[in-house]
Amino acid sequence: MISASMKNVSKSFGANHVLKDVSFETHNGEIFGMLGPSGAGKTTIINILTKQLEVDSGEAYTSVGSNEIGLMLEHDGLFNRLSCLDNLIVFEDIYGIPRSRTLEALEKVGLTDAKKTVVEKLSKGMRQRLVLARAVLHAPKVLFLDEPTSALDPMTARGIHELIRELRDAGSTVFLTTHNMEEATHLCDRVVLLHKGTIIEQGAPEEICQRHNSVKTMMDLESVFVKLTGGGLE
């Protein structure tokens, strides 16, 4: 079943054409990766699918209501003077979630020992984990994660990957943006490669690599991206 889709979507801000004829669809119970450098249009796509932006042309669709969507975006929106636990309690009250689930969310992101720590004293990585806990608190059916492991150490990142897989296995759609091609290869069921607002490839990571591998050598998603665009992800 389709959980979100775009069909021939274009979006501009003044003379800046951010998205150009973008089409894709995501399905229930999959991890869907959106890969590309900064400025490629990834965040704009999330903002459109979460109804924060209107399209200029084309169609954008998300199958669930706003209360069934989880968000982890670049601007975390945390309350700096509240503790980790109190930040989540705000949303616990909104969603009518039992305290046990709130504490479980903190445990899953490795913040149980920091639950009484004021947010302004957290490191960037700890803030990122707290935002993820908030995003999954209400067990969303569609979860949008914008660079969820960019500031995390490898061990914590592995824990986040495990949580993402658990959500996928429970039937949620996870929409993931990342610069990390290796992460996408091991985590995502399907990916799209986005370059200057245009999708240049999409499919399962292994299938994409096989399509562009004309010789018997190892090829990864980053190699495909360089081959198609002449540049990397920076």
N, C-alpha and C positions, 0 to 999 in steps of 0.2 A: 504493500500500500504506500502511495506517495505521501510523504510528510511535508515536503516543501518543494517548490519548483520555481523556475524562472523561464520565460519564453520570450526570446527576442527583446530582452530588456536593455534599454539605453538610459543613461543618466549623465547630465552635465551640470556643472556649477559655473555659470558664465561661459567663458570660452574654453573651459577645461572639460573635455569629454572623458569622464571617469569610467563609464561602462559603455561598451559598444556591442549591441546585439548579443547579449549573454543568455545562454539557454542551458539548463541542467535540471535534474530532479534528484531528490534524496528519498530514501525509503525507510520505513519503520525498521528499527533494529539494526542499523548500520552506523559505522563511523565514517563520515564523509569529510574528506580533506580538501581545503581550498589553499593552494600553494602559490606563492608568488612574492616578489620583493615588496618593500614598503612603497606605497603609492600605486600598487597594481589594481586596487579597487576592492580588496577583500572586506574591509570594514564597511564600505558603502553597501555591499551586498547584504551583510548582516543587518545593517540599519533599515534596508528596504524590507527584508523578510520579517523583521520584528516591528514593521509598520511605524518606524521613526522617520522614514523618508518615503516620498512618493516617486514613482517612476516617471520619466518623461515619455517613454513609449514602451510597449510590450506589456506582459502580464507577470505578476509575482503572486505566489500563493503559499500560505502556510496553513496546515490542516487543523491546528489547535488554537485555542484561545490564549490570550496573554497570560492567564494564570497557570497555564500548562507549559510555559516557556521558561527556561533557565538561561541566564546571561552572565558571561564573564568577559568584560570588555576592557579596553585599555585604561579608561578612567574608572577607578574602583568604586567611588562613591561611598567609602566607609566613613563611619562616624569616629573621628580621631580621638575624641575624649571619652569614648565608651570602651569597655573591655571587649575582647573577642566574643565572649559569651553574650554580652548585652547587645552587640551588633546583630547577632543572630536572633536574639529574643524579639527584636523589633519585627523581624519577618516571621518568626514563629507565631506571633500574635496575629499577623495579617492572614497567614495561611491556616491557622487553627491546628498547628502541629504540636504533638506532645513533646515535652522537654527531653524525653529519652532519645527522640530522633535528632534533636539539636545537638545533644552530647555525642551521639554516634557520628554525626557529620564532622564535628571537630576531631574526633578520634581518627576518622578515615583520612584526614589531611594532616595528621600529626601535630595537632594543636591542643591536645588535651591538657598538657602541662602549662600551656600559655593562656588558658581560657579566661583567667582573671587579669591578664596583662592589658594595659591600655594600648589601643591601636597605634597611637603616635609613637610608641616605643618599639614597634615591630620593625624588623628588617623588611626589605622589599620582597624577598622570597616568602616570608611569613604572611605579609599582607596578601600576596597572591594566593596563598593557600586558603586564607580566610575568605577571600572572594569566591573561590571555588566551592568552599563549604556552603556559602550562602546560595550559590547558583544551584546546587543539587539538593538543598534542604527539603524542598517540596516534591522531590522525585519527578522532575519535569519530563514530559513526553518528548519534547524537542529541546536540546541543550546546545547553545551557541558558545563556543570557547575560542577567544581571540588570543593566540599565543599563550596557552595555559602553563607552559613549563619554561618560559624564556629566562626566568631569573632563579631557577631552582637547581640545586645540586643533583647529581645523577641518581642518588638513592631516593630522594624525595620525588623526583620526576618519575621513577619507576612505580612508586606508590600511586601517583596520580594516574599513570597509564592503567594500572590495575583497576582503579575506581572507574575510569572511563569505560573499560571493557565490561565491568559489572553492570553499568548503566545500559550499555548496548545489549548485553545478554538478557537484561530484564525487559527489553523491548523499546527502549528510548532511541531516538535518533540523535546522534552526536555530530554536530557541525563544527569542524575544527579548522582554524587557520593557523598556519605555522610557516616559518622560514626553514625549519629543520626537515630536510628531505629524508634523512634516515629515520627520524621519528615517524614521519608519515608512512614510509614504506612498511614499517613493522606494526603500526597501529591502525591504519585506515583500510577499510574494505574497498573503497573507491576514492579517487581523487580527481580534481581538475587542476590544471596548470594555467595560471592567470598571468597575462603579460600586458601591461598598458591598457587594462580594461577589457581585454579580449581573451576568451578561453582558447588556448592553443592546443590542448590535449585533455582528454578525460578517459577514465576507465580504472580498472584495478591496477595497482602499482606494477605488478609483474607483467601484466599484459602491455602496459605502456612501454616498459623497457624492452620487451620482446619485439614490439612493432618497429622500434627504432634501432635495433641491434642488427646491423647488416653483416657483422663479422662475429666470430665465436669468441667474444670477450665479455668480461663482466661489465654491465652497465647499470647505473642507478638513476633515480629520478633527476638528480641534479645534472648528470651528464646529458640526459634528454633535454632538460630545460636549456642548457648551454647550447646544445646542438640546434634547437629550434629558434633561439633568440640571439645567439652570439654573445650572451652575457650571463652572469650569475645572479644570485639572489640579493646582492647588496645594492 
